[in-house]
Amino acid sequence: MKERAYAKINLCLDIAGVREDGYHELKMIMVPLNFYDVLEMVPASETTLTVNRSYLPVNEKNTIITAVKVMQEMYGFTQGFACSLSKHIPTRAGLAGGSADAAAAIRMIDRMMHLNMSREEMIAAAKKVGSDVPFCVFNQPSYVEGTGDILYPFEVNTPMEILLVKPRRGVSTKEAFALADSREVVHPDCQAMRTALINNDYEGVCASLGNSLEAASLELVSDIRNIKENLKGRGFDGVLMSGSGSTVFGLTRNRDLVESTMKELRARRYFVRHTNIL
C-alpha cells in the first residue's frame, strides 16, 4: 500500500503563550501543499524502514517507526510493517516532512488493520508522535490551536502560486522556540488570514502573513533573510518563513515570475519548488 505524505506551510503562526506544561500555546493557519513524500507499507513479521536518503535515520528516531509503535500500543497488536520511504520534502525546513510521513503511516495502519479510527482517535494517536502530525493526518486547510491538536478545517477559495526556497542550513525547532521565548515576538492575526482565504481576498492574504518564530530563526540562519529580500525584490506579493524554518515561501499570481526566480535560485544551490495549496 502506498500513501502520499503532503508537506505544509504556515501562512500565519502566532505564539499565544507558554502553557503550564511547558508547551507553547499556538494559533496557526496551516495549508497542505501539492508536494509530498511517498510511503509504502506492507505487513511483515517485524517493522523495518528503508529510505532513499542516506542521512535519515531508519530506527526509533524516525517518525514513521514512532507512529507504528504508537499504533501498536494504542490498539494492542504486534503486527509489524515493512516500510519504504521516497523522501522529497527537505528536513529541518518548516514543511512538516517528518510529521507528514508519520501521518501517512497512521492512515495506512488504520486501513490495513481495519481499525476504523474516529477523527478523535486519529488526533490522539498523532499527538503522541508530534505537534504537526494531527494536521498532517487530514491534509485540510485549517485554523489550528493548542499545541497543534485543535483543528478547525475550512475551504480555501483564493488561488495563488507558491514558491518554496530553502537554504542549505536548516533550523532546529527547539532552538527557534527557545530564542523566541527570550524575545518580544509579533502576533499576527490568524483569523484575518482565515477570512481572506475563504473570501478570495488575495491582497488580504498577503497583508495577513506573519510568523512569531521568524525573527528568532533569522538569527540562527542568516540566509533566510537573504532569500526573503530576494523574493521581495523580484516582486512576490507576500513572503514569509514557514514554521520554524528555514524554508521561505513567496506568493504570487504570476507564473512567469515563479519560473524565472526558480532558475536563478537553483543556481545558488538552494532547494526550490513551485507548488500550490492542495
Secondary structure by P-SEA (a helix, b strand, c coil): ccccbbbbbbcbbbcccccccccccccccccccccbbbbbbbbccbbbbbbcccccccccccaaaaaaaaaaaaccccbbbbbbbbcccccccccaaaaaaaaaaaaaaaaaacccccaaaaaaaaaacccccccccccccccccccccbbbbbbbcbbbbbbbbbccccccaaaaaaaaaacccccccaaaaaaaaaacaaaaaaaaccccaaaaaaaacaaaaaaaaaaaaacccbbbbcccccbbbbbcccaaaaaaaaaaaaaaccbbbbbccc
